[in-house]
Amino acid sequence: MMMRLSTLRNISEQDLAMLGLDSIGYLRPNAEGLALYAANGTPVAEFHDQKDAETTATENQLCLVSLH
């Protein structure tokens, strides 16, 4: 989905939270191993193994991004 720069500059907080919700995810360590989160921070699943987490994300068409 391509958005115009002028649209992004004026995007609401709610719309920003939904941007990439169905296509972007990230992994974070937790007490159980790893957790997969949707772009807005909603937990999706927990894993003991990074490979399983990455495979599940790929199978569900989530592009994993790195957060710094």
C-alpha positions, -999 to +999 in steps of 0.1 A: +000+000+000+015+033-011+006+064+007+013+100-003+037+119+019+011+145+026-012+118+039+014+104+062+023+138+076-014+143+086-022+107+097-041+103+130-027+084+159-054+057+154-046+053+117-009+052+125-015+023+149-033+004+122-007+010+095+009-023+087-012-042+112-019-071+088+016-072+072+043-062+098+053-079+129+082-081+153+097-105+178+106-097+214+122-119+241+099-128+270+099-153+299+088-182+277+113-175+249+100-152+221+067-134+215+054-123+181+037-090+180+016-072+154+027-038+142+005-021+168+020-041+197-008-066+200+007-100+211+000-127+185+018-158+198+046-171+220+074-194+209+103-213+225+123-213+192+132-184+169+129-205+138+093-215+147+085-178+153+099-168+119+082-196+101+048-188+117+053-151+107+061-160+072+032-185+069+009-157+080+023-132+055+039-110+083+071-093+074+093-092+104+110-059+111+138-051+135+132-025+162+161-006+177 
